[in-house]
Amino acid sequence: MKKALTVLSLALISQASAATLTVWTHFGDAELAWLRTQAAQYKTKTGNTVNIVSVPFDQIPDKLIQSAPKGQGPDLITTLPQDRLGQLAAAGVIEPMDKYVTSKTDLDKTAVSALTYQGKLFGIPMFAEAVAVVYNKKLVPSAPTTWSAFLAAAQKNTSSGKYGYLADLSNAYMQYGIVSAYGGYVFKNTGGTLNTKDVGLANAGADKASAFLNDLRYKYNLVPEGVDGGAAKSAFVDGRLAMFLTGPWDMGDIKKAGIDYGIMTFPTPPGASGKWSPFVGVQGTMLNAYSKNKAAAAAFARQISASDAQVAFNKAGGRIPVSLSARTKLKADPVVVGFGKSISAGTPMPNVPQMGAVWGPWSNAIAQSVQKPGQNYGQILDKAVQEINSNIK
Protein backbone atom coordinates (compact mmCIF):
# COMPACT_ATOMS: atom_id res chain seq x y z
CA MET A 1 0.00 0.00 0.00
CA LYS A 2 2.83 2.36 0.95
CA LYS A 3 4.59 1.53 -2.32
CA ALA A 4 1.45 2.32 -4.30
CA LEU A 5 1.05 5.64 -2.49
CA THR A 6 4.70 6.46 -3.14
CA VAL A 7 4.29 5.78 -6.87
CA LEU A 8 1.11 7.87 -6.90
CA SER A 9 2.84 10.69 -5.05
CA LEU A 10 5.73 10.69 -7.49
CA ALA A 11 3.31 10.78 -10.39
CA LEU A 12 1.45 13.71 -8.87
CA ILE A 13 4.69 15.55 -8.16
CA SER A 14 5.80 14.95 -11.75
CA GLN A 15 2.51 16.29 -13.08
CA ALA A 16 2.64 19.28 -10.77
CA SER A 17 6.22 20.14 -11.73
CA ALA A 18 5.70 19.72 -15.48
CA ALA A 19 5.87 23.05 -17.23
CA THR A 20 3.97 24.33 -20.22
CA LEU A 21 6.20 26.54 -22.35
CA THR A 22 5.21 28.97 -25.07
CA VAL A 23 7.64 29.54 -27.94
CA TRP A 24 7.18 32.29 -30.50
CA THR A 25 8.72 31.56 -33.87
CA HIS A 26 8.80 32.98 -37.38
CA PHE A 27 9.81 29.62 -38.86
CA GLY A 28 7.68 28.23 -41.65
CA ASP A 29 7.18 24.98 -43.54
CA ALA A 30 10.01 22.47 -42.97
CA GLU A 31 11.69 24.50 -40.23
CA LEU A 32 8.42 24.83 -38.34
CA ALA A 33 7.93 21.06 -38.64
CA TRP A 34 11.47 20.57 -37.29
CA LEU A 35 10.70 22.78 -34.28
CA ARG A 36 7.52 20.86 -33.55
CA THR A 37 9.48 17.62 -33.69
CA GLN A 38 11.98 19.06 -31.23
CA ALA A 39 9.11 20.08 -28.96
CA ALA A 40 7.70 16.55 -29.04
CA GLN A 41 11.11 15.08 -28.22
CA TYR A 42 11.52 17.53 -25.36
CA LYS A 43 8.16 16.55 -23.92
CA THR A 44 9.04 12.87 -24.11
CA LYS A 45 12.33 13.54 -22.31
CA THR A 46 11.12 16.00 -19.67
CA GLY A 47 7.35 15.86 -19.47
CA ASN A 48 7.19 19.56 -20.28
CA THR A 49 4.81 20.71 -23.02
CA VAL A 50 5.97 23.21 -25.63
CA ASN A 51 3.33 25.23 -27.45
CA ILE A 52 4.59 26.69 -30.72
CA VAL A 53 3.04 30.00 -31.77
CA SER A 54 3.78 31.51 -35.19
CA VAL A 55 4.45 35.27 -35.11
CA PRO A 56 5.61 37.31 -38.13
CA PHE A 57 9.34 38.00 -37.92
CA ASP A 58 9.08 41.80 -38.02
CA GLN A 59 6.40 41.90 -35.31
CA ILE A 60 8.20 39.87 -32.66
CA PRO A 61 10.35 42.61 -31.01
CA ASP A 62 7.52 45.11 -30.51
CA LYS A 63 5.06 42.43 -29.40
CA LEU A 64 7.57 41.13 -26.87
CA ILE A 65 8.28 44.58 -25.44
CA GLN A 66 4.56 45.23 -25.07
CA SER A 67 3.44 41.85 -23.74
CA ALA A 68 6.31 40.53 -21.61
CA PRO A 69 5.92 42.92 -18.64
CA LYS A 70 2.21 42.01 -18.51
CA GLY A 71 3.02 38.30 -18.25
CA GLN A 72 1.43 37.66 -21.64
CA GLY A 73 4.53 36.97 -23.72
CA PRO A 74 6.26 33.71 -24.61
CA ASP A 75 8.88 31.88 -22.57
CA LEU A 76 11.21 31.72 -25.58
CA ILE A 77 11.63 33.37 -28.95
CA THR A 78 13.11 31.22 -31.71
CA THR A 79 14.78 33.09 -33.28
CA LEU A 80 15.82 36.75 -33.43
CA PRO A 81 18.91 38.36 -34.97
CA GLN A 82 21.57 40.16 -32.96
CA ASP A 83 20.67 43.58 -34.30
CA ARG A 84 17.50 43.46 -32.17
CA LEU A 85 19.30 42.19 -29.08
CA GLY A 86 20.45 45.55 -27.71
CA GLN A 87 16.96 47.03 -28.03
CA LEU A 88 15.38 44.11 -26.17
CA ALA A 89 18.09 43.99 -23.50
CA ALA A 90 17.73 47.73 -22.89
CA ALA A 91 13.98 47.25 -22.55
CA GLY A 92 14.59 44.56 -19.93
CA VAL A 93 12.49 41.91 -21.64
CA ILE A 94 15.20 39.31 -22.35
CA GLU A 95 17.16 37.39 -19.73
CA PRO A 96 20.96 36.92 -19.64
CA MET A 97 21.61 33.24 -20.33
CA ASP A 98 25.18 32.78 -19.10
CA LYS A 99 24.12 30.71 -16.09
CA TYR A 100 22.15 28.37 -18.34
CA VAL A 101 25.01 27.80 -20.81
CA THR A 102 27.78 26.15 -18.86
CA SER A 103 29.91 25.35 -21.92
CA LYS A 104 30.36 27.33 -25.12
CA THR A 105 33.14 25.21 -26.65
CA ASP A 106 30.91 23.82 -29.42
CA LEU A 107 29.54 27.24 -30.39
CA ASP A 108 31.12 29.46 -33.04
CA LYS A 109 32.92 32.27 -31.21
CA THR A 110 31.68 34.90 -33.67
CA ALA A 111 28.12 33.80 -33.02
CA VAL A 112 28.59 33.94 -29.24
CA SER A 113 30.14 37.39 -29.57
CA ALA A 114 27.25 38.60 -31.72
CA LEU A 115 24.73 37.65 -29.04
CA THR A 116 26.78 39.13 -26.20
CA TYR A 117 25.73 42.60 -25.07
CA GLN A 118 27.51 44.57 -22.34
CA GLY A 119 29.41 41.44 -21.38
CA LYS A 120 26.37 39.19 -21.02
CA LEU A 121 25.08 36.43 -23.30
CA PHE A 122 21.48 37.28 -24.17
CA GLY A 123 20.70 34.38 -26.48
CA ILE A 124 21.82 30.90 -27.42
CA PRO A 125 22.98 31.12 -31.05
CA MET A 126 21.18 28.88 -33.51
CA PHE A 127 22.57 29.77 -36.92
CA ALA A 128 24.59 32.37 -38.78
CA GLU A 129 23.92 33.77 -42.19
CA ALA A 130 25.42 36.09 -44.72
CA VAL A 131 24.69 36.68 -48.37
CA ALA A 132 26.88 35.26 -51.11
CA VAL A 133 26.77 34.90 -54.87
CA VAL A 134 25.14 31.67 -56.00
CA TYR A 135 25.99 30.84 -59.61
CA ASN A 136 24.66 28.41 -62.20
CA LYS A 137 27.58 26.21 -63.26
CA LYS A 138 25.92 25.53 -66.61
CA LEU A 139 26.24 29.24 -67.41
CA VAL A 140 29.33 30.09 -65.32
CA PRO A 141 31.49 26.96 -65.07
CA SER A 142 33.90 28.36 -62.46
CA ALA A 143 33.67 31.17 -59.96
CA PRO A 144 35.05 34.50 -61.26
CA THR A 145 37.33 35.83 -58.53
CA THR A 146 38.04 39.32 -59.89
CA TRP A 147 35.68 42.14 -60.80
CA SER A 148 36.74 42.11 -64.44
CA ALA A 149 36.10 38.38 -64.74
CA PHE A 150 32.81 38.73 -62.88
CA LEU A 151 31.64 41.56 -65.14
CA ALA A 152 32.64 39.65 -68.27
CA ALA A 153 30.70 36.57 -67.13
CA ALA A 154 27.67 38.67 -66.19
CA GLN A 155 27.57 40.59 -69.47
CA LYS A 156 28.09 37.43 -71.50
CA ASN A 157 24.95 35.96 -69.95
CA THR A 158 22.81 39.09 -70.24
CA SER A 159 20.45 39.12 -73.22
CA SER A 160 16.72 39.30 -73.89
CA GLY A 161 14.96 37.53 -71.02
CA LYS A 162 18.24 36.25 -69.55
CA TYR A 163 20.44 37.82 -66.92
CA GLY A 164 24.05 37.57 -65.88
CA TYR A 165 23.73 38.98 -62.38
CA LEU A 166 20.77 40.07 -60.28
CA ALA A 167 20.43 41.39 -56.75
CA ASP A 168 18.04 43.54 -54.76
CA LEU A 169 20.02 46.78 -55.13
CA SER A 170 17.60 48.72 -52.92
CA ASN A 171 18.10 46.42 -49.92
CA ALA A 172 20.63 47.97 -47.51
CA TYR A 173 21.22 44.70 -45.63
CA MET A 174 21.93 42.80 -48.83
CA GLN A 175 24.31 45.47 -50.12
CA TYR A 176 26.34 46.16 -46.97
CA GLY A 177 29.24 44.12 -48.38
CA ILE A 178 29.67 46.78 -51.09
CA VAL A 179 29.44 49.62 -48.56
CA SER A 180 32.07 47.96 -46.37
CA ALA A 181 34.41 47.27 -49.30
CA TYR A 182 34.58 50.98 -50.10
CA GLY A 183 35.18 51.96 -46.47
CA GLY A 184 31.68 52.71 -45.25
CA TYR A 185 30.45 51.44 -41.88
CA VAL A 186 27.45 51.74 -39.60
CA PHE A 187 29.19 52.53 -36.30
CA LYS A 188 32.94 52.89 -35.93
CA ASN A 189 34.34 49.74 -34.33
CA THR A 190 37.38 50.30 -32.13
CA GLY A 191 38.63 47.17 -30.42
CA GLY A 192 35.18 45.64 -30.32
CA THR A 193 33.48 48.75 -28.96
CA LEU A 194 30.98 50.47 -31.24
CA ASN A 195 30.94 54.26 -31.23
CA THR A 196 27.32 55.12 -32.00
CA LYS A 197 28.25 58.80 -32.40
CA ASP A 198 30.46 57.92 -35.39
CA VAL A 199 28.19 56.82 -38.23
CA GLY A 200 30.09 56.06 -41.44
CA LEU A 201 27.22 55.66 -43.87
CA ALA A 202 27.81 59.02 -45.57
CA ASN A 203 31.61 59.09 -45.76
CA ALA A 204 33.50 59.15 -49.05
CA GLY A 205 33.53 55.36 -49.22
CA ALA A 206 29.79 55.10 -48.70
CA ASP A 207 29.27 57.62 -51.51
CA LYS A 208 31.42 55.46 -53.82
CA ALA A 209 29.46 52.36 -52.81
CA SER A 210 26.14 53.97 -53.77
CA ALA A 211 27.65 55.06 -57.08
CA PHE A 212 28.75 51.48 -57.77
CA LEU A 213 25.30 50.10 -56.94
CA ASN A 214 23.85 52.64 -59.34
CA ASP A 215 26.39 51.55 -61.98
CA LEU A 216 25.24 47.94 -61.69
CA ARG A 217 21.88 49.14 -62.98
CA TYR A 218 22.59 52.07 -65.28
CA LYS A 219 26.23 51.75 -66.42
CA TYR A 220 26.73 47.99 -66.70
CA ASN A 221 23.03 47.36 -67.43
CA LEU A 222 22.94 44.21 -65.33
CA VAL A 223 20.08 44.75 -62.87
CA PRO A 224 16.84 46.18 -64.33
CA GLU A 225 14.60 48.51 -62.36
CA GLY A 226 12.05 46.80 -60.17
CA VAL A 227 14.10 43.67 -59.48
CA ASP A 228 13.78 42.44 -55.91
CA GLY A 229 14.90 39.24 -54.25
CA GLY A 230 11.80 37.33 -55.30
CA ALA A 231 12.16 38.22 -58.96
CA ALA A 232 15.85 37.33 -58.90
CA LYS A 233 15.21 33.95 -57.30
CA SER A 234 12.46 33.18 -59.80
CA ALA A 235 14.83 33.88 -62.70
CA PHE A 236 17.55 31.74 -61.13
CA VAL A 237 15.41 28.67 -60.48
CA ASP A 238 14.04 28.99 -64.03
CA GLY A 239 17.60 28.80 -65.40
CA ARG A 240 17.44 32.36 -66.80
CA LEU A 241 19.97 33.85 -64.39
CA ALA A 242 23.69 33.10 -64.14
CA MET A 243 24.59 34.72 -60.80
CA PHE A 244 22.38 35.71 -57.88
CA LEU A 245 23.09 37.50 -54.59
CA THR A 246 21.16 35.70 -51.88
CA GLY A 247 21.43 33.90 -48.57
CA PRO A 248 21.03 30.33 -47.30
CA TRP A 249 17.29 30.87 -46.97
CA ASP A 250 16.78 30.45 -50.73
CA MET A 251 18.80 27.26 -51.15
CA GLY A 252 15.87 24.91 -50.60
CA ASP A 253 14.10 26.21 -53.71
CA ILE A 254 17.34 26.26 -55.71
CA LYS A 255 18.00 22.62 -54.86
CA LYS A 256 14.44 21.64 -55.76
CA ALA A 257 14.91 23.28 -59.17
CA GLY A 258 17.82 20.96 -59.88
CA ILE A 259 20.27 23.78 -60.65
CA ASP A 260 23.94 22.74 -60.64
CA TYR A 261 25.16 25.56 -58.45
CA GLY A 262 28.27 26.96 -56.86
CA ILE A 263 28.62 29.54 -54.08
CA MET A 264 31.23 32.31 -53.96
CA THR A 265 31.96 35.63 -52.32
CA PHE A 266 31.38 38.78 -54.37
CA PRO A 267 34.71 39.96 -55.84
CA THR A 268 36.36 43.17 -54.67
CA PRO A 269 34.48 45.93 -56.52
CA PRO A 270 36.41 48.37 -58.74
CA GLY A 271 38.36 51.02 -56.86
CA ALA A 272 37.41 49.63 -53.44
CA SER A 273 39.79 50.05 -50.52
CA GLY A 274 38.94 46.67 -49.00
CA LYS A 275 37.37 43.32 -49.74
CA TRP A 276 33.63 42.70 -49.91
CA SER A 277 32.45 42.06 -46.36
CA PRO A 278 28.73 41.34 -45.99
CA PHE A 279 26.71 41.66 -42.83
CA VAL A 280 26.81 38.50 -40.75
CA GLY A 281 23.53 37.89 -39.05
CA VAL A 282 23.43 35.55 -36.10
CA GLN A 283 20.06 34.42 -34.90
CA GLY A 284 19.53 32.90 -31.52
CA THR A 285 16.90 31.76 -29.08
CA MET A 286 16.13 34.38 -26.45
CA LEU A 287 14.56 33.93 -23.02
CA ASN A 288 11.77 36.18 -21.78
CA ALA A 289 12.95 37.95 -18.61
CA TYR A 290 9.39 37.65 -17.25
CA SER A 291 9.06 33.90 -17.90
CA LYS A 292 8.00 31.80 -14.92
CA ASN A 293 9.67 28.72 -16.41
CA LYS A 294 13.18 29.98 -17.15
CA ALA A 295 15.13 26.82 -16.36
CA ALA A 296 12.81 24.60 -18.42
CA ALA A 297 12.76 27.09 -21.27
CA ALA A 298 16.57 27.38 -21.26
CA ALA A 299 16.82 23.59 -21.37
CA PHE A 300 14.72 23.55 -24.55
CA ALA A 301 16.88 26.32 -26.01
CA ARG A 302 19.99 24.24 -25.31
CA GLN A 303 18.40 21.18 -26.90
CA ILE A 304 17.62 22.88 -30.21
CA SER A 305 21.16 24.31 -30.42
CA ALA A 306 22.85 20.96 -29.79
CA SER A 307 24.85 19.28 -32.54
CA ASP A 308 22.39 16.64 -33.78
CA ALA A 309 19.47 19.07 -33.61
CA GLN A 310 21.43 21.59 -35.64
CA VAL A 311 22.24 19.01 -38.30
CA ALA A 312 18.52 18.20 -38.57
CA PHE A 313 17.71 21.92 -38.69
CA ASN A 314 20.18 22.37 -41.54
CA LYS A 315 18.55 19.51 -43.44
CA ALA A 316 15.15 21.15 -42.97
CA GLY A 317 15.96 24.62 -44.25
CA GLY A 318 19.61 24.92 -45.21
CA ARG A 319 20.63 27.26 -42.39
CA ILE A 320 24.31 27.42 -41.48
CA PRO A 321 24.73 25.99 -37.97
CA VAL A 322 26.81 27.61 -35.24
CA SER A 323 27.57 24.27 -33.62
CA LEU A 324 31.14 23.46 -34.66
CA SER A 325 30.58 19.72 -34.43
CA ALA A 326 27.46 20.07 -36.60
CA ARG A 327 29.51 21.89 -39.24
CA THR A 328 32.02 19.05 -39.17
CA LYS A 329 29.24 16.56 -39.77
CA LEU A 330 28.07 18.72 -42.71
CA LYS A 331 31.46 19.32 -44.33
CA ALA A 332 30.33 17.61 -47.54
CA ASP A 333 27.50 20.13 -47.91
CA PRO A 334 28.45 22.86 -50.44
CA VAL A 335 25.95 25.28 -48.89
CA VAL A 336 27.55 25.05 -45.46
CA VAL A 337 31.03 25.38 -46.97
CA GLY A 338 30.12 28.15 -49.45
CA PHE A 339 28.19 30.38 -47.12
CA GLY A 340 30.66 29.55 -44.36
CA LYS A 341 33.33 31.36 -46.40
CA SER A 342 31.06 34.36 -46.80
CA ILE A 343 30.37 34.40 -43.06
CA SER A 344 34.10 34.27 -42.35
CA ALA A 345 34.64 37.25 -44.67
CA GLY A 346 31.79 39.20 -43.12
CA THR A 347 31.11 41.86 -40.51
CA PRO A 348 28.69 41.14 -37.65
CA MET A 349 25.66 43.40 -37.65
CA PRO A 350 25.78 45.85 -34.73
CA ASN A 351 23.79 44.56 -31.76
CA VAL A 352 23.41 47.90 -29.96
CA PRO A 353 19.90 49.33 -29.55
CA GLN A 354 20.87 52.37 -31.62
CA MET A 355 20.82 50.07 -34.67
CA GLY A 356 17.05 50.48 -34.63
CA ALA A 357 17.53 54.12 -35.62
CA VAL A 358 19.61 53.15 -38.65
CA TRP A 359 17.49 50.82 -40.75
CA GLY A 360 14.74 53.18 -41.90
CA PRO A 361 16.77 56.21 -43.06
CA TRP A 362 19.60 54.09 -44.44
CA SER A 363 17.30 51.72 -46.33
CA ASN A 364 15.46 54.66 -47.87
CA ALA A 365 18.76 56.24 -48.95
CA ILE A 366 20.06 53.05 -50.58
CA ALA A 367 16.76 52.57 -52.39
CA GLN A 368 16.75 56.19 -53.58
CA SER A 369 20.35 55.88 -54.81
CA VAL A 370 19.42 53.25 -57.40
CA GLN A 371 16.16 54.78 -58.68
CA LYS A 372 17.72 56.81 -61.50
CA PRO A 373 21.22 57.33 -62.95
CA GLY A 374 23.79 59.88 -61.85
CA GLN A 375 22.39 61.04 -58.52
CA ASN A 376 23.88 63.20 -55.79
CA TYR A 377 24.79 60.32 -53.50
CA GLY A 378 26.50 62.53 -50.95
CA GLN A 379 23.36 64.60 -50.50
CA ILE A 380 21.14 61.52 -50.21
CA LEU A 381 23.39 59.81 -47.67
CA ASP A 382 24.10 62.98 -45.68
CA LYS A 383 20.37 63.45 -45.19
CA ALA A 384 20.01 59.83 -44.04
CA VAL A 385 22.85 60.13 -41.51
CA GLN A 386 21.42 63.39 -40.18
CA GLU A 387 18.14 61.58 -39.57
CA ILE A 388 19.96 58.62 -37.98
CA ASN A 389 21.89 60.90 -35.62
CA SER A 390 18.73 62.76 -34.65
CA ASN A 391 17.01 59.43 -33.92
CA ILE A 392 19.82 58.16 -31.70
CA LYS A 393 19.34 59.23 -28.12
N, C-alpha and C positions, 0 to 999 in steps of 0.2 A: 504493500500500500504506500509506504514511504517512498519507494522507488518510483512508483507511478506519479505521486505528487511532485517528486523532484523533476521528472521528465516534463510534467505539465508546467511546472514553474519555469523551467528553462525555456520552454516553448513560448510562454507568455512574455518572458523577459525579452526573448528574441524579437517577438512581434512588436513589443513596446519600443524597443531600441531601433527598429528598422526605420530608416529615413526615406522620405519621398523627396527627391531632388527635381528641380526644374532647370532645364538647360535651354537657353535661347541660342538659336543657330541660324545662319543664313545659307547653310549648305542645301543643295538641291540634288535631286535624282540619285545617282550612285553614291555620292558622298553622304547624303542624308540616310540612305539605306545602311551604309557602313556605320554611321553613328548610332542608328537604332540597334544594329547588331551588337555594337559595343555596350550599349545600355542593357541589352538582354543578358550579355555575358556578365556584366557587373552585378546584375540582380541575382543571377545564379550563384555567384561567388560570395556576395555579401548580404543578400536579402533586401538590399535597398532598391527602391524603384526610381527610375529616371524617366521623367516626362520630357519629351522633346517638343519644343515650341518653335515654329518657324517665324522669324522676324526679318523683314528686309534689312539688308546690310547697312544701308545708309541711315536707317532709323534707330539702330540699336543704341548708339551713344546717348542720344537725347532721351530716349525712353528709359534707359537705365538711370540717368541722372534724375529724372522726374519720379520714377517709381521706387527706386531702391530705398530712399529714406522713409517711405511710407510702408515698407515691408511687403510691397507688391511685386518686386522684381524677381529675377531668376536667382538661383544659387550660383550658376556658372554661365558664362558666355563663351561659345565656341563658334567662331573665333573672332578676334579683332586685331587690326594691325597696330604696330607700335606708334604710328603717328597720332593715334587717339589716346594713347596710354597716359601721357602727361595731363591731358584735359580731365580724364576720369580720376586719376590719382589726386589732382588738385581739388576736384569736387568731393573727394572722400568716399567715393562709391565702389572702389575696388580695393581689395585686401592685399597687403604684401604677402608673398608666398614662400619666402625663404625658409621658414620653419617647416613647411610641408615638403620641401625639395631637399632632401638630405645629401643627394649626390647629383652633380651636374656633369660628370665626366663623359657621359654619352651624348651630351647636348652640344651642338655647334656653338662655339664661343661667341661668334658674331651674333647669333640669334639670342643668346642669353644677354649679351650686352644691349641689344636692341630693346629688350623688354625690361631693362633695369633703369629705374628712374630715381635720381637722388640717392643712389647707393642701395636701393631695394629692388628685389625682383617682384614685378607686379603681374606676371603671367608666366605660364609654362609654355614655352614655344612649341608650336605644332609643325609649322612648315615655313620655308622661306621662298621668296619668289622675286624674280627680276625679269624684265623683258629681254628678248634676244631676237635675232633674225633667223627665222625658219625658212629654209629654201628647198625647192623642189629639185631633186637631183636629176630628174629627166631634163630639166631646162637649164640647170646650173650644176654641172657634174661635180665640181669641187668648190669649196668655200673661197670666195675672193677675200684676201686679207688686207688689201690696200684700197683706198678710196678710188683710185683710177681703175683698178680691176673691177671693183664693185659697180661703178658707174657704167663701165663698158658692158658688163653682164646685164645690168638693169635696162639699159637702152636697147641692147640687142633683142631683149624679150618684150619690148614695148611696141605694140602695133594695135590695129583696130580690134577692140574687144579683149586684148591681152595686155598684161602689165608685167613690168620687170621688178618693180618694188612698190609696195603700198604700206602706208602706216597712217594712223590717226594723228595728223600733224597738229590738230587743235588741242590735243590732250597733253597737259603739262606733265602729268606723271609719266606718261609714255615717252616723252621727249626729254626728260631730265638728263639722260646720258649725253645728249648733244650740248645742253647748257653747261654741264660739268666739263666736257672736253674743251670748251672754249674759255673756261675759267670762271664761269658763273657758279653761284652757290646760294643756298637758301639762307642759312645762318653760318657765320664764320666759325669754323671748328678749330680750336686751339687746344691741343693735347687732350681731346675728348670732351672738352667743355664748349658748349654752343653759346655764342654771343648773339642774343636775339636782338641786340641793338645794331648789329652789323648785317644787313640784308644785302646779298650780292646778286640780286636778280635784275639789276639795272646797271651793272658795271659794263665796261667795254666788251668783256667776253660774252656777257648775256646778250648784248646788242648783236654781236657777230653770230651768235647761235640762232637768234630769231631770223636774221638775214639768211642763214643757211637753210633753215626750215622753209622759208619763203622760196628760196631757190629750188628746193626739191619739187615745188609745185610749178613755179612760173619760169625758171631758167632751164632746169633739166627736163621739165615736162613729164615727171614721173608719177606724181600723185594728183589726180584730178580733184577739183572742188567737190565738196560734199562727201568725200570718202571718210567713213568712220571705221571702227574696228570690225563691226559686223559685216560691212560691205567687203572689206579686205579679206576676212576669213572666208566669206562665201566664194570670192574669186579664187582663193587658194585651194579650197577643197574641190572646186570644179576643174582644177587643172589649168586655170587661166592666169595664174599669178606665179611668178618665179620666186620672189622673196617677200617676206611678210614679217613685220615687227609685231611680236605678240608675246604672251607669257604662257606658262605651263597650263593655264586654265583652258586653252583652246586645243590642247594636244589630243584630247579624246576624240573630237570631231575629225581632226586631221588623220588620226590613225584609222578611224572608221571609213574614211574616204579612200584608203589604200594608197595614199601618196608616199612615194619613196623620198623621205625627207632627211635633211641634215640640219644641225643647229649651230649657229656661230654668233660671235659678238659682232656688233656693228664696227666697221673699220674706223680708224681715226679720221674725222672729217677734215676737209682741206683748210689749211691755215690754223688748225687748232693747236693750242698750247699743251694739251694733254690728251690722254686716251679717253675714249668713250667710257663713261662710268654711270650706268643706270641706277636708279633708285633700287635699293634692296628693301623689300617689304617683308617683315617677319610677322606672322600672325600667331597668336597664342590664345590659350584658354585663360580667362580671367575670372576671379572669384569675387562675388558680391560681398562688400564689406559688411552688409546688413544681413547676410545669410545666417540662418539659425542651424545650419548643417555644414559648417565649414570643413571639418575634418573629412566627412564622407564625400563632400563635393571635391575636395582636393585629391582624394584617393581616385575618384573617377577621372579627374584631369591628368593624374599621373598615368593611369592605365592607358588612356588614348594617346599619350605621347611616348609610350614604351615602344621598343624596337619592332616587335611583331605587329603591333597595331599600326605603326607607321608604314610598314611595308604594305599591309592590307589597304591602308588609306591611299597610298600611292597607286596601287592597282585600281582603286575605285575612280580616282579623278586625275591622276598624273601629277599631284603636288610633289614638290621637292622636300623630302623629310629633313628635319634638323637632328634626328637621331643618327649619330655617326655609324653605329652598327647597322642601322637600317640602310644607310647609303652603301655600306660595304656589301650588303646582301643584294643591292640593286645596281651593282657596278656594270652589269651588262646592259642596262637600260640607257639608250642614247639620250632620252629626255633628262634623266637625272644627271648624266655626265655633261650634256650640252648646256643646260640651264645652270648647272653647278659652276661652270666656267664664268658665266655671266654674273652670277651671284658673287663669285670671288673678285670679279673686276669692279663690282658696284660700290655704291655709297649708301649706307643705311639712311632711311628717311628719318628726319628729326622726330624725336618722341616727346618734345617739350610742348606744353599746352599752347604756346604761341603759334604752333604750326596751324592751328585752326583759323588763324587770321590770314594765313598765306593763300590757301587754296583758291578762294573765290576771286580775288583781284588778279592773282598770277594766272589762273586758268583763263580768265577773260582776256588778259593781255596776250597770251600765247595764241588763243583762238583768233583774236583780232589781227595778229601779225601775219597770218597766212590767208587772210580773206581777199587780198588784192596785192598786186606786185608793187615793189618799190616803196614801202611805207617808211615812216619816221619811227623806227623801232625804239630809239632812245626816248622819244616822247611818250610812246605807248607804255614802255616799261617803267619809266620814271613815275608816271601817274599811278601805275600799279603799286610800286614800292611806297609811294607816299600814302596810299590807302592802307597798305599793310602796316606801315609804321604807326599810322593813326589808330589802327585797330588793336595794336599790341599795347597792353596796359602794363 
